[in-house]
Amino acid sequence: MTISARRANTTEPAASRRRAARPSSRAAEDAPASHALDPDAAGQDRPAQAALGRNSDFVQSLDRGLAVIRAFGPDQERLSLSEVARATGLTRAATRRFLLTLVQLGYVRSDGREFSLRPRVLELGYAYLSGLALPEIAAPHLEELVAKVRESSSISVLDGDHIVYVARVPTKRIMTVAISVGTRFPAYATSMGRVLLAAMSPENLELYLATANLDALTGRTVTDREALRAVIGDVARQGYALVDQELEEGLRAIAVPIHGKGGAVTAAINLSAHASRVTMMAMRTDLLPALQETAGRIEADLRSQGAG
């Protein structure tokens, strides 16, 4: 299976929520969700975001309010006003106004000293997920795959410089951070991310390589831009990506593309395993064929239902 030029046992190894999901040197670029299934569109987010400061239609207060919501996460369930201000880069006064507004709207609760998210925030992501056919179509195939190989499997899409998990079936947890739908990781250090990067147009891939932050998440992470370009080229030629402990020590993952309408790559599916149990050769010989077969079945179902 080749990749179109257009385009814990949890799944992909986790460096940490701080590395993958919050603004920092390893922060996720929060690209518009409408681009999440289009690798080329995702690659175009960076110059567009760079121009936002000059865009009269850009509402900065909305951007800041969303940044306050994103400050919370698995390791930051409860935060003080000062902690939210520090995480967002806003002043304490501005942070206080945003938090109290979110409290009144029902998205945040406060005990007078600390703040935390309320379940209503799920409405913000559900609108996107409910309109996405892929997770529902793929779910039984993921369950069958995991039951067969006894390793965790996930599906993700590209959003800016990061992958976002849209479906997952785990086995026993072998990672340091729990993964769930909506979790983000930097694309360059993940098997699914490399599959999706390989499906970008040459222009958008070059833009990505020129602008993405390539931090060393482990001692094995490929951070040299020329080396990463070569790795992505190999992925495009061979039709799969195999990552050995580049996002988290001890975790290996292998991924293949999922093609949608017109043959374009719209998502990636992976299997992950602990390095102490599964060799690199076994990843290719034992897991890859089952993974490719599952991807093919998902694609067939997408076509039959006119989705993807």
VOPA-733125 format. One line per field, with one value per residue (C-alpha): residue in three letters; residue number from 1; chain; y, z, x. Coordinates in steps of 0.5 Angstrom, whole numbers. Each point is the difference from the previous one (the first is absolute). Layout:
res: (ala|...) $
n: (NUM|...) $
chain: (A|...) $
north: (Y|...) $
up: (Z|...) $
east: (X|...) $
END
This chain:
res: (met|thr|ile|ser|ala|arg|arg|ala|asn|thr|thr|glu|pro|ala|ala|ser|arg|arg|arg|ala|ala|arg|pro|ser|ser|arg|ala|ala|glu|asp|ala|pro|ala|ser|his|ala|leu|asp|pro|asp|ala|ala|gly|gln|asp|arg|pro|ala|gln|ala|ala|leu|gly|arg|asn|ser|asp|phe|val|gln|ser|leu|asp|arg|gly|leu|ala|val|ile|arg|ala|phe|gly|pro|asp|gln|glu|arg|leu|ser|leu|ser|glu|val|ala|arg|ala|thr|gly|leu|thr|arg|ala|ala|thr|arg|arg|phe|leu|leu|thr|leu|val|gln|leu|gly|tyr|val|arg|ser|asp|gly|arg|glu|phe|ser|leu|arg|pro|arg|val|leu|glu|leu|gly|tyr|ala|tyr|leu|ser|gly|leu|ala|leu|pro|glu|ile|ala|ala|pro|his|leu|glu|glu|leu|val|ala|lys|val|arg|glu|ser|ser|ser|ile|ser|val|leu|asp|gly|asp|his|ile|val|tyr|val|ala|arg|val|pro|thr|lys|arg|ile|met|thr|val|ala|ile|ser|val|gly|thr|arg|phe|pro|ala|tyr|ala|thr|ser|met|gly|arg|val|leu|leu|ala|ala|met|ser|pro|glu|asn|leu|glu|leu|tyr|leu|ala|thr|ala|asn|leu|asp|ala|leu|thr|gly|arg|thr|val|thr|asp|arg|glu|ala|leu|arg|ala|val|ile|gly|asp|val|ala|arg|gln|gly|tyr|ala|leu|val|asp|gln|glu|leu|glu|glu|gly|leu|arg|ala|ile|ala|val|pro|ile|his|gly|lys|gly|gly|ala|val|thr|ala|ala|ile|asn|leu|ser|ala|his|ala|ser|arg|val|thr|met|met|ala|met|arg|thr|asp|leu|leu|pro|ala|leu|gln|glu|thr|ala|gly|arg|ile|glu|ala|asp|leu|arg|ser|gln|gly|ala|gly) $
n: (1|2|3|4|5|6|7|8|9|10|11|12|13|14|15|16|17|18|19|20|21|22|23|24|25|26|27|28|29|30|31|32|33|34|35|36|37|38|39|40|41|42|43|44|45|46|47|48|49|50|51|52|53|54|55|56|57|58|59|60|61|62|63|64|65|66|67|68|69|70|71|72|73|74|75|76|77|78|79|80|81|82|83|84|85|86|87|88|89|90|91|92|93|94|95|96|97|98|99|100|101|102|103|104|105|106|107|108|109|110|111|112|113|114|115|116|117|118|119|120|121|122|123|124|125|126|127|128|129|130|131|132|133|134|135|136|137|138|139|140|141|142|143|144|145|146|147|148|149|150|151|152|153|154|155|156|157|158|159|160|161|162|163|164|165|166|167|168|169|170|171|172|173|174|175|176|177|178|179|180|181|182|183|184|185|186|187|188|189|190|191|192|193|194|195|196|197|198|199|200|201|202|203|204|205|206|207|208|209|210|211|212|213|214|215|216|217|218|219|220|221|222|223|224|225|226|227|228|229|230|231|232|233|234|235|236|237|238|239|240|241|242|243|244|245|246|247|248|249|250|251|252|253|254|255|256|257|258|259|260|261|262|263|264|265|266|267|268|269|270|271|272|273|274|275|276|277|278|279|280|281|282|283|284|285|286|287|288|289|290|291|292|293|294|295|296|297|298|299|300|301|302|303|304|305|306|307|308) $
chain: (A|A|A|A|A|A|A|A|A|A|A|A|A|A|A|A|A|A|A|A|A|A|A|A|A|A|A|A|A|A|A|A|A|A|A|A|A|A|A|A|A|A|A|A|A|A|A|A|A|A|A|A|A|A|A|A|A|A|A|A|A|A|A|A|A|A|A|A|A|A|A|A|A|A|A|A|A|A|A|A|A|A|A|A|A|A|A|A|A|A|A|A|A|A|A|A|A|A|A|A|A|A|A|A|A|A|A|A|A|A|A|A|A|A|A|A|A|A|A|A|A|A|A|A|A|A|A|A|A|A|A|A|A|A|A|A|A|A|A|A|A|A|A|A|A|A|A|A|A|A|A|A|A|A|A|A|A|A|A|A|A|A|A|A|A|A|A|A|A|A|A|A|A|A|A|A|A|A|A|A|A|A|A|A|A|A|A|A|A|A|A|A|A|A|A|A|A|A|A|A|A|A|A|A|A|A|A|A|A|A|A|A|A|A|A|A|A|A|A|A|A|A|A|A|A|A|A|A|A|A|A|A|A|A|A|A|A|A|A|A|A|A|A|A|A|A|A|A|A|A|A|A|A|A|A|A|A|A|A|A|A|A|A|A|A|A|A|A|A|A|A|A|A|A|A|A|A|A|A|A|A|A|A|A|A|A|A|A|A|A|A|A|A|A|A|A|A|A|A|A|A|A|A|A|A|A|A|A) $
north: (0|7|7|5|6|4|0|-26|-3|6|2|4|1|6|5|4|4|6|-2|-1|4|6|7|-1|-1|-7|3|-2|5|1|0|0|-6|0|-2|-6|-5|4|-1|6|5|-2|2|7|2|3|5|2|0|5|5|0|6|4|-3|4|-6|-3|0|0|0|-7|-2|1|-3|-6|0|0|-6|-4|2|-6|-7|-7|3|6|-1|5|7|6|7|1|-7|2|6|-3|-5|5|6|4|5|-2|5|-2|-8|2|3|-6|-5|3|1|-8|-1|4|-4|-6|-3|1|-1|4|-2|7|-1|-5|-1|-6|-2|-3|-5|5|1|-6|3|4|-6|-4|4|-2|-8|-1|3|-5|-7|-3|-2|-3|-4|-2|-2|-7|-1|3|-5|-6|2|1|-7|-3|3|2|7|7|3|7|5|7|6|6|6|5|-2|-6|-6|0|-7|-1|-8|-5|-7|-1|-6|0|7|0|8|5|4|-2|1|2|2|8|-2|4|-2|4|-4|0|-5|-5|-5|2|7|-2|-3|6|4|-4|1|8|3|2|7|-1|-5|5|5|-5|-2|8|2|-6|0|-7|-1|-6|-4|-6|-1|-4|6|2|8|1|3|-3|-7|1|1|-6|-4|3|-2|-7|0|2|-5|-6|2|-1|4|-4|4|-3|4|7|3|-4|-5|-7|1|-3|2|-2|4|0|5|0|2|4|3|0|-4|6|-2|3|-4|-5|-6|-3|-6|1|-5|0|0|-5|-5|1|1|5|-6|-3|7|-1|-7|-2|7|4|-5|0|7|1|-5|4|6|-3|-2|7|3|-5|2|7|0|-4|5|6|2|2) $
up: (0|-2|2|-4|-2|1|5|59|-7|-3|-7|-2|5|5|1|5|0|1|-6|-4|1|4|-3|1|-4|-2|0|-5|-5|1|-7|-2|0|-7|-2|4|-6|-5|1|-6|4|7|-3|-2|7|2|-5|1|7|-1|-3|5|4|-7|-1|2|1|5|7|5|6|-3|-1|7|3|-4|3|7|-1|-3|6|3|-1|3|4|2|2|5|-1|4|-4|1|-4|-5|-1|-1|-5|-4|0|2|6|6|-1|-7|2|6|-5|-4|5|3|-6|-2|7|-1|-7|3|-3|7|7|6|7|2|-1|-6|-6|-4|-7|1|-5|-4|-4|-3|-4|-4|-3|-1|-5|-4|2|-1|-8|-1|-3|1|7|0|-6|2|7|-1|-4|5|5|-4|-2|8|2|-6|2|7|-1|0|-6|-1|-6|-1|-4|-2|3|-1|3|4|-1|4|2|-2|1|5|3|5|3|7|1|-1|-1|5|-2|-1|-8|-1|-6|-1|2|-4|-1|-5|-7|-1|6|-1|-5|-2|-1|-5|-4|0|-2|-5|-3|-1|-6|-1|1|7|2|-1|4|5|1|-1|6|5|7|0|7|2|4|2|-2|-6|-3|-7|0|-6|-5|-6|4|1|-7|-2|5|-3|-7|2|3|-6|-5|5|2|8|5|6|6|5|7|-3|4|6|3|-1|-5|-7|-5|-7|-5|-7|-3|-1|-7|-1|-6|-6|3|5|6|6|6|3|4|4|5|6|4|5|-2|5|-3|-7|-5|-6|-4|3|-1|-7|-1|5|1|-7|-4|5|0|-7|-1|6|-4|-6|3|3|-7|-3|5|-1|-8|1|5|-4|6|0) $
east: (0|3|-2|-3|4|-6|-3|6|-1|-2|1|5|6|-2|6|-5|-6|4|4|-5|-6|1|4|7|6|-3|-7|-6|-1|-8|-2|-7|-4|-3|7|1|-1|4|8|1|-5|3|7|-3|-2|7|0|-7|1|6|-4|-6|3|-1|-7|-6|-5|5|-4|6|-4|-3|7|2|-7|2|7|-3|-4|6|4|-3|2|1|6|-4|-7|0|4|0|-1|8|1|-5|3|7|-2|-3|4|-6|0|-3|-6|-1|0|-5|-5|1|-1|-6|-3|1|-3|-6|-1|1|6|5|-2|4|0|3|7|1|-4|-1|-4|-7|-3|-3|6|-1|-5|5|4|-7|-2|6|0|-7|1|6|-2|7|0|-7|2|7|-2|-2|6|5|-4|1|8|1|-3|4|7|-1|3|-3|-2|-2|-3|3|-1|5|-2|6|6|-3|-4|-7|-3|-7|0|3|0|5|3|3|3|8|1|1|-6|-7|-2|-7|-4|2|7|6|7|5|0|7|2|-6|-2|-7|3|5|-5|-4|6|2|-7|1|2|7|-1|-4|5|6|-4|-1|8|2|-5|-1|3|4|2|3|-5|4|8|-3|-4|2|0|5|-5|4|0|-7|-2|4|-4|-7|3|1|-7|-3|3|-1|-7|1|4|3|3|4|0|0|-6|1|5|-2|-5|-1|-5|-2|-5|-3|-4|-8|-2|-7|-3|4|5|3|3|-5|2|5|0|5|2|4|4|6|7|1|-5|0|6|1|-1|-6|-3|1|-1|-6|-3|0|-4|-6|0|0|-5|-4|1|-3|-6|-1|1|-5|-5|1|-1|-6|-3|2|4|7) $
END
